[in-house]
């Protein structure tokens, strides 16, 4: 059943089940928490969705797609199902629409919906399968699911995502989330993450989507992350008028703490960040991340911990500053790209060719690879070099070039910070010592 909602910048628009669930939670003042979960075995996948729906939290479910399906190798996925070989996700194309309809039957509704998550640079087969199965929400984007996960040229990914967006837009009520704010998961300064999320949102709007979400991945400094999330909301208001939109925060996507206390501290810190910034939805990670693939029980526990932590901060104002200049940096990048060409896809392709957009530490052939970032003494992400991007750099003191050991240290910075805090308190299993004040 469709619902109606009024966006902050535009008229009412019909929403499908997924967007309606987020809107309903927003009206109730509750954060929606969501796992990353996908199993090839249908009974186990249904058990997982049931458990997520029954969690003591406001939740939506996830079907995370397997690696074969992500790259369009549906025959290998079918063979694995036939042979009983385990897959690392749900093969939505190989299972077929009838199986997926049966999987979700009786679960949808009462504020619960399901999103398909995949990681594909060319997702049109996946999107056909989810639409045929009666689902309405997915995620990705022409840049965010091209540079980190494929060798596909950007121009080809743009073409594939244009067709995908048109297909989604042809079905009323569909929802698409940009993964642009999660580029590589870590070590990308927030201004670029915000700009990429906004630019993919503009691309979605150009191809007819009416309901979208904008992502941001928690980074290394709380106040800088607050700036980033508020900048994301500001620029969405400027560029996405007439759309239903919301913001989704990802718990830190890099190396996760190895102690239980450190991991729970980091999870709760991300929930605090979401609550203080009015973020509508959050993708969680579990304390098991550093050791093994999370179980259904691990995921439910993380959902409940995140919901409880967010509720504790509900209604509190964030510490707002412009110390890090995230809004100005993101706006400069968005405007520089939009000036290249009125077609957002062509503008994005050319922006990467010119180095106007340049993701640090990204080895994709279409990325200029002239930018570098570092974590400064405050724990914030800064630009060491910016190549041809229209933003200033503040090089790391005493470093003409960053070394391999600098990169390794940065990759483990968050993990070590939260683990040290937990171990200093005897690794208390509730994680309270690891949650910054």
Backbone torsions as a table, in degrees:
resi	resn	phi	psi	omega
1	UNK	NA	132.0	179.0
2	UNK	-80.6	152.3	174.0
3	UNK	-123.1	169.9	176.7
4	UNK	-115.1	142.5	174.1
5	UNK	-140.1	156.5	176.5
6	UNK	-108.6	121.4	178.8
7	UNK	-75.8	168.1	178.4
8	UNK	-73.6	-15.7	-172.7
9	UNK	-127.4	0.3	-174.3
10	UNK	-153.5	-173.0	-175.4
11	UNK	-78.8	175.5	177.3
12	UNK	-65.0	150.0	-179.7
13	UNK	-145.0	145.1	178.3
14	UNK	-70.8	135.6	-179.9
15	UNK	-114.5	143.9	172.0
16	UNK	-81.8	-177.7	-175.5
17	UNK	-57.8	-39.7	-176.3
18	UNK	-67.1	-54.2	-179.1
19	UNK	-63.7	-35.2	178.4
20	UNK	-64.6	-37.4	178.1
21	UNK	-63.6	-40.8	179.0
22	UNK	-67.4	-42.3	-179.7
23	UNK	-62.8	-40.6	179.7
24	UNK	-64.4	-41.5	177.7
25	UNK	-64.0	-39.6	178.3
26	UNK	-61.3	-41.6	178.1
27	UNK	-64.2	-30.1	178.7
28	UNK	-85.2	-2.5	-179.5
29	UNK	71.7	28.2	-177.6
30	UNK	-115.4	141.7	173.9
31	UNK	-78.1	132.5	172.6
32	UNK	-86.8	127.3	177.6
33	UNK	-111.7	145.6	-170.5
34	UNK	-142.3	137.2	177.6
35	UNK	-90.2	170.6	165.8
36	UNK	-106.8	106.0	-171.9
37	UNK	-145.3	132.1	175.5
38	UNK	-158.3	126.4	178.7
39	UNK	-129.3	141.4	178.4
40	UNK	-72.1	-33.4	-178.8
41	UNK	-71.7	120.2	-173.2
42	UNK	-64.2	-47.2	178.1
43	UNK	-58.6	-39.5	178.6
44	UNK	-67.7	-39.2	178.4
45	UNK	-64.2	-41.3	178.0
46	UNK	-65.8	-39.6	176.3
47	UNK	-59.4	-41.4	178.8
48	UNK	-63.0	-44.1	178.8
49	UNK	-64.6	-41.6	176.8
50	UNK	-57.9	-46.1	-177.5
51	UNK	-65.2	-38.8	178.0
52	UNK	-64.8	-43.9	179.4
53	UNK	-63.5	-35.5	-176.7
54	UNK	-84.2	-4.8	-177.7
55	UNK	-61.2	155.2	177.2
56	UNK	-81.8	69.3	-176.2
57	UNK	-169.4	163.3	171.9
58	UNK	-85.9	111.4	-169.8
59	UNK	-126.2	159.5	160.0
60	UNK	-128.6	158.0	-176.6
61	UNK	-96.6	167.9	-178.0
62	UNK	-134.7	137.2	163.4
63	UNK	-111.3	102.1	177.1
64	UNK	-88.4	128.9	-170.7
65	UNK	-85.4	149.3	-179.2
66	UNK	-74.6	166.9	-175.3
67	UNK	-66.7	-37.9	178.5
68	UNK	-60.9	-48.0	-177.3
69	UNK	-64.8	-35.2	-179.6
70	UNK	-58.3	-35.0	-177.8
71	UNK	-101.3	11.4	176.1
72	UNK	81.2	12.1	179.6
73	UNK	-91.2	67.3	-175.7
74	UNK	-69.0	-27.9	179.4
75	UNK	-64.6	-41.5	177.7
76	UNK	-65.4	-36.3	177.0
77	UNK	-64.6	-42.0	178.0
78	UNK	-63.8	-41.2	-179.8
79	UNK	-63.3	-40.5	178.9
80	UNK	-62.9	-39.8	177.8
81	UNK	-64.2	-42.9	-179.6
82	UNK	-64.0	-40.0	-176.1
83	UNK	-86.0	-6.2	-178.7
84	UNK	76.5	18.2	177.8
85	UNK	-76.9	135.7	-178.5
86	UNK	-70.9	146.4	177.0
87	UNK	-119.2	159.5	-177.7
88	UNK	-93.9	28.8	177.9
89	UNK	173.6	-174.4	-175.5
90	UNK	-93.0	116.8	-177.3
91	UNK	-83.0	83.6	-168.8
92	UNK	-65.3	-33.9	179.3
93	UNK	-73.5	-46.4	-178.7
94	UNK	-64.8	-37.3	179.1
95	UNK	-68.2	-33.1	-179.5
96	UNK	85.7	157.0	-173.7
97	UNK	-62.8	-36.2	-177.9
98	UNK	-63.1	-42.2	179.1
99	UNK	-63.0	-42.5	-178.9
100	UNK	-69.5	-36.2	175.1
101	UNK	-61.6	-43.4	178.0
102	UNK	-64.1	-38.3	179.8
103	UNK	-57.2	-44.2	-174.2
104	UNK	-95.5	-2.5	-177.6
105	UNK	-59.6	131.6	178.2
106	UNK	81.6	-7.8	-179.8
107	UNK	-94.4	-34.9	-175.1
108	UNK	-72.7	144.5	179.1
109	UNK	109.0	175.7	-176.3
110	UNK	56.5	37.0	179.0
111	UNK	81.2	6.1	-179.9
112	UNK	-112.2	134.6	178.6
113	UNK	-144.0	173.3	-174.6
114	UNK	-129.1	136.6	175.3
115	UNK	-112.9	141.7	175.5
116	UNK	-96.5	125.6	-179.0
117	UNK	-119.6	137.8	-166.3
118	UNK	-141.3	-46.2	-178.3
119	UNK	86.5	28.2	-174.5
120	UNK	-105.9	136.2	174.4
121	UNK	-77.3	-17.6	177.5
122	UNK	-135.8	83.1	-167.7
123	UNK	-95.8	15.3	-170.5
124	UNK	-63.0	-35.5	177.0
125	UNK	-65.6	-40.1	177.3
126	UNK	-63.4	-43.1	-178.5
127	UNK	-67.6	-39.7	175.3
128	UNK	-58.8	-43.6	-177.5
129	UNK	-64.5	-41.6	-178.1
130	UNK	-71.6	-36.5	177.3
131	UNK	-67.5	-42.0	178.1
132	UNK	-63.1	-26.6	179.4
133	UNK	-87.3	0.6	177.5
134	UNK	87.7	11.7	176.3
135	UNK	-92.0	163.1	-169.6
136	UNK	-134.8	3.4	-172.6
137	UNK	-138.0	139.1	174.8
138	UNK	-151.2	-168.6	-176.5
139	UNK	-155.0	173.2	-179.8
140	UNK	131.6	-146.7	179.2
141	UNK	156.0	162.0	-174.0
142	UNK	-68.1	-23.6	176.7
143	UNK	-102.2	-47.9	-172.1
144	UNK	-68.8	-21.9	175.9
145	UNK	-110.8	16.5	174.7
146	UNK	-111.0	-59.2	-173.8
147	UNK	-62.1	-45.7	-176.4
148	UNK	-78.5	-26.6	-164.6
149	UNK	-118.0	1.2	-174.7
150	UNK	-151.9	170.3	169.5
151	UNK	-104.8	8.8	-179.6
152	UNK	-61.3	132.0	174.3
153	UNK	-58.7	144.5	-177.7
154	UNK	-56.4	-40.3	-176.6
155	UNK	-62.5	-35.1	178.8
156	UNK	-72.2	-39.0	177.0
157	UNK	-64.2	-40.5	177.9
158	UNK	-60.2	-44.6	179.2
159	UNK	-62.6	-44.0	-179.0
160	UNK	-65.1	-40.7	-179.0
161	UNK	-73.7	-28.5	173.6
162	UNK	-62.4	-46.2	178.0
163	UNK	-64.1	-38.9	179.8
164	UNK	-64.2	-44.8	178.7
165	UNK	-62.7	-41.4	178.2
166	UNK	-62.3	-39.6	177.6
167	UNK	-64.4	-46.5	178.0
168	UNK	-60.8	-44.4	-177.5
169	UNK	-66.0	-21.4	-180.0
170	UNK	-72.9	-13.8	178.3
171	UNK	-108.3	115.6	-178.4
172	UNK	-58.5	139.8	173.5
173	UNK	89.3	0.7	-178.8
174	UNK	-71.6	156.0	-177.3
175	UNK	-131.9	139.3	-179.5
176	UNK	-133.6	128.5	179.0
177	UNK	-102.5	129.9	171.8
178	UNK	-76.5	135.8	175.1
179	UNK	-95.4	10.2	-172.4
180	UNK	-61.5	-29.0	-179.4
181	UNK	-81.5	8.3	-179.0
182	UNK	-120.9	20.3	-173.1
183	UNK	-53.9	116.4	-177.5
184	UNK	65.0	-3.5	175.6
185	UNK	84.3	-30.2	-174.8
186	UNK	-159.2	162.2	173.5
187	UNK	67.0	16.6	174.2
188	UNK	-106.3	116.2	-177.6
189	UNK	-52.9	143.1	-171.2
190	UNK	-57.6	-31.9	-179.5
191	UNK	-59.0	-41.3	179.0
192	UNK	-70.8	-39.2	178.1
193	UNK	-60.5	-46.0	179.0
194	UNK	-62.1	-44.9	-179.1
195	UNK	-61.4	-44.1	-179.1
196	UNK	-63.8	-40.4	178.9
197	UNK	-64.0	-44.2	179.2
198	UNK	-64.4	-43.6	-178.2
199	UNK	-64.4	-39.7	175.4
200	UNK	-67.1	-36.0	175.4
201	UNK	-60.4	-41.1	177.6
202	UNK	-64.8	-40.4	175.8
203	UNK	-59.1	-46.8	178.5
204	UNK	-59.1	-43.3	180.0
205	UNK	-63.0	-42.2	179.6
206	UNK	-57.5	-34.9	-177.4
207	UNK	-98.2	17.4	164.5
208	UNK	102.2	-1.9	178.5
209	UNK	-67.2	141.7	179.5
210	UNK	-113.6	-9.1	179.0
211	UNK	-138.0	120.4	-176.4
212	UNK	-140.7	164.9	169.3
213	UNK	-131.2	155.5	-175.0
214	UNK	-119.8	129.0	-172.5
215	UNK	-99.4	158.0	169.5
216	UNK	-152.2	133.1	178.1
217	UNK	-98.2	128.0	175.1
218	UNK	-49.7	135.4	-179.3
219	UNK	-112.2	-129.0	-167.0
220	UNK	-112.6	-6.0	-173.8
221	UNK	-141.9	121.9	-172.7
222	UNK	-58.7	-50.2	-175.7
223	UNK	-65.9	-38.5	176.3
224	UNK	-63.1	-39.2	177.2
225	UNK	-66.3	-37.7	174.9
226	UNK	-59.4	-47.8	176.5
227	UNK	-54.1	-44.7	-176.5
228	UNK	-64.3	-45.8	-178.6
229	UNK	-66.4	-37.1	177.0
230	UNK	-71.1	-35.7	175.0
231	UNK	-63.6	-40.0	178.3
232	UNK	-60.1	-42.1	179.6
233	UNK	-68.0	-39.5	179.5
234	UNK	-62.3	-48.9	-177.6
235	UNK	-70.7	-31.8	174.5
236	UNK	-62.3	-42.0	176.8
237	UNK	-61.4	-32.1	-178.9
238	UNK	-79.4	-32.5	-169.8
239	UNK	-112.4	-14.0	-171.3
240	UNK	-120.6	35.1	177.2
241	UNK	-59.1	142.8	179.0
242	UNK	87.3	-6.1	179.8
243	UNK	-104.5	153.3	161.8
244	UNK	-81.2	125.9	178.3
245	UNK	-145.5	152.3	172.0
246	UNK	-144.3	171.8	-176.7
247	UNK	-110.1	140.0	177.5
248	UNK	-124.1	129.2	179.2
249	UNK	-104.5	137.7	175.4
250	UNK	-103.2	126.6	168.3
251	UNK	-54.2	145.2	-174.4
252	UNK	-35.5	126.4	-171.5
253	UNK	-98.3	-2.4	-179.0
254	UNK	-87.1	-155.7	-178.8
255	UNK	-59.9	123.7	-172.9
256	UNK	-93.6	150.1	178.1
257	UNK	-54.8	146.7	-178.2
258	UNK	-91.3	-22.9	177.1
259	UNK	-83.8	150.4	178.1
260	UNK	-63.2	-43.6	179.8
261	UNK	-63.0	-42.0	178.8
262	UNK	-64.1	-42.6	-179.5
263	UNK	-65.1	-44.5	178.7
264	UNK	-66.9	-35.6	176.5
265	UNK	-61.4	-43.3	178.9
266	UNK	-67.0	-42.5	177.0
267	UNK	-59.1	-46.2	-179.2
268	UNK	-68.2	-33.1	176.9
269	UNK	-63.4	-38.3	177.6
270	UNK	-68.5	-36.3	177.4
271	UNK	-66.2	-39.6	174.8
272	UNK	-59.5	-44.6	179.0
273	UNK	-59.3	-44.2	179.1
274	UNK	-62.8	-45.4	-176.5
275	UNK	-65.1	-42.0	-176.1
276	UNK	-69.9	-25.0	-176.0
277	UNK	-102.3	5.3	-179.8
278	UNK	70.5	20.7	177.9
279	UNK	-65.3	136.6	-173.2
280	UNK	-85.9	-28.3	-173.4
281	UNK	-142.9	148.2	-179.5
282	UNK	-139.0	134.0	174.7
283	UNK	-95.1	123.1	-172.5
284	UNK	-96.2	161.4	165.2
285	UNK	-120.9	163.6	-174.1
286	UNK	-114.1	158.1	175.7
287	UNK	-61.0	-13.7	178.8
288	UNK	-81.0	-10.5	-170.3
289	UNK	-52.5	-40.0	-174.2
290	UNK	-76.0	-8.8	-170.6
291	UNK	-121.4	-33.6	-173.3
292	UNK	-166.6	173.7	175.2
293	UNK	-69.9	128.3	-177.0
294	UNK	-64.7	142.4	174.4
295	UNK	-83.4	174.2	173.9
296	UNK	-58.4	-44.0	-179.1
297	UNK	-63.2	-39.2	176.5
298	UNK	-59.3	-44.2	-178.4
299	UNK	-65.1	-44.1	-179.8
300	UNK	-63.1	-41.9	178.3
301	UNK	-59.8	-44.0	179.6
302	UNK	-64.8	-40.5	177.6
303	UNK	-59.9	-45.1	-177.6
304	UNK	-69.3	-38.8	176.8
305	UNK	-63.3	-43.5	-179.7
306	UNK	-65.3	-43.1	-179.8
307	UNK	-62.4	-42.4	-179.8
308	UNK	-66.1	-40.7	179.0
309	UNK	-65.6	-41.0	178.9
310	UNK	-64.1	-41.9	-179.1
311	UNK	-60.9	-32.9	-179.2
312	UNK	-67.0	-23.9	-178.7
313	UNK	-106.6	1.3	-177.0
314	UNK	-59.6	132.5	177.5
315	UNK	88.1	-11.5	178.0
316	UNK	-81.0	141.5	178.5
317	UNK	-78.6	146.4	176.3
318	UNK	-78.5	163.3	169.8
319	UNK	-79.1	108.2	-174.3
320	UNK	-99.6	131.7	176.1
321	UNK	-149.8	167.3	169.9
322	UNK	-119.4	30.0	-176.8
323	UNK	-56.6	-34.0	-172.0
324	UNK	-102.7	-4.1	174.9
325	UNK	63.3	30.6	-175.2
326	UNK	-64.6	-44.1	-178.0
327	UNK	-61.6	-46.8	-179.0
328	UNK	-63.0	-41.0	-179.8
329	UNK	-65.6	-45.5	-179.8
330	UNK	-64.5	-42.2	179.5
331	UNK	-62.6	-40.9	179.5
332	UNK	-61.9	-41.4	179.8
333	UNK	-67.9	-44.8	179.5
334	UNK	-60.4	-48.1	-177.3
335	UNK	-65.7	-37.5	179.2
336	UNK	-63.8	-38.7	179.0
337	UNK	-70.7	-45.0	-177.4
338	UNK	-65.6	-23.4	177.3
339	UNK	-73.8	-17.1	-175.7
340	UNK	-70.7	-44.0	-177.0
341	UNK	-161.5	144.0	179.1
342	UNK	-66.6	-24.0	174.9
343	UNK	-83.1	117.7	-173.0
344	UNK	-63.3	-36.0	179.0
345	UNK	-63.3	-46.2	177.5
346	UNK	-65.4	-37.4	178.8
347	UNK	-63.3	-43.4	178.6
348	UNK	-63.5	-44.3	179.5
349	UNK	-59.3	-47.1	-178.1
350	UNK	-70.5	-34.4	179.3
351	UNK	-61.0	-41.0	177.4
352	UNK	-72.0	-34.5	178.0
353	UNK	-62.8	-39.3	-178.6
354	UNK	-83.4	-14.2	-174.5
355	UNK	83.3	11.4	175.2
356	UNK	-65.5	-29.9	166.2
357	UNK	-116.7	133.1	-173.3
358	UNK	-154.2	108.7	-174.1
359	UNK	-87.6	123.1	-178.5
360	UNK	-65.1	139.4	176.6
361	UNK	66.2	14.1	177.9
362	UNK	-95.3	123.6	-172.4
363	UNK	-94.7	6.4	178.4
364	UNK	-57.4	142.3	-174.7
365	UNK	-62.4	-26.7	-179.0
366	UNK	-89.5	2.1	177.6
367	UNK	-95.5	133.6	-173.6
368	UNK	-63.4	-29.7	178.2
369	UNK	60.6	33.9	176.7
370	UNK	-106.6	-8.9	179.9
371	UNK	-95.2	149.6	175.2
372	UNK	-144.0	147.8	179.0
373	UNK	-124.7	166.5	176.7
374	UNK	-152.7	164.6	176.2
375	UNK	-98.8	122.0	-175.5
376	UNK	-84.4	-176.0	-175.7
377	UNK	-64.3	-23.4	177.6
378	UNK	-80.6	-13.4	-174.5
379	UNK	92.7	9.6	179.9
380	UNK	-96.0	158.3	177.9
381	UNK	-87.0	129.9	-179.5
382	UNK	-132.7	162.0	177.5
383	UNK	-87.1	125.4	171.3
384	UNK	-84.7	-45.3	172.0
385	UNK	-139.8	150.6	-178.6
386	UNK	-123.8	3.8	178.3
387	UNK	57.0	-124.2	-178.3
388	UNK	-99.5	9.4	178.7
389	UNK	-72.1	146.2	-176.1
390	UNK	-82.9	46.9	178.3
391	UNK	-136.2	149.1	-177.3
392	UNK	-77.9	156.1	173.9
393	UNK	-108.0	152.3	175.0
394	UNK	-130.1	83.5	-170.1
395	UNK	-56.5	149.4	178.0
396	UNK	-62.2	131.0	-179.1
397	UNK	-57.5	133.7	175.9
398	UNK	75.5	12.0	-178.1
399	UNK	-129.9	109.2	171.5
400	UNK	-72.3	-39.7	175.9
401	UNK	-134.3	145.1	175.5
402	UNK	-78.2	141.2	-177.4
403	UNK	-100.0	170.5	179.2
404	UNK	-61.6	-38.0	-179.6
405	UNK	-70.0	-26.7	172.7
406	UNK	-63.0	-45.3	-179.4
407	UNK	-63.5	-44.2	-179.4
408	UNK	-62.1	-39.7	178.1
409	UNK	-64.1	-39.6	179.3
410	UNK	-68.2	-37.6	-178.9
411	UNK	-63.5	-29.3	-178.5
412	UNK	-101.9	4.9	-173.9
413	UNK	-58.2	-51.6	-176.9
414	UNK	-67.5	-45.0	179.0
415	UNK	-56.5	-47.6	-177.4
416	UNK	-68.7	-36.8	-179.5
417	UNK	-61.6	-47.6	-177.9
418	UNK	-75.3	-33.9	176.4
419	UNK	-66.9	-40.6	178.6
420	UNK	-61.3	-42.8	179.5
421	UNK	-63.0	-39.1	180.0
422	UNK	-70.1	-43.6	-177.9
423	UNK	-67.7	-31.8	177.1
424	UNK	-63.8	-23.2	178.9
425	UNK	-106.3	20.7	178.1
426	UNK	77.2	23.1	-177.5
427	UNK	49.0	55.6	175.5
428	UNK	-60.0	131.5	-171.0
429	UNK	-70.7	-15.3	179.5
430	UNK	-83.8	-9.3	173.4
431	UNK	76.3	5.0	-173.4
432	UNK	-65.1	-32.5	-177.7
433	UNK	-68.3	-24.1	-176.4
434	UNK	-86.4	-5.1	-178.4
435	UNK	-88.0	113.4	-178.0
436	UNK	-59.5	152.8	-179.1
437	UNK	-71.0	NA	NA
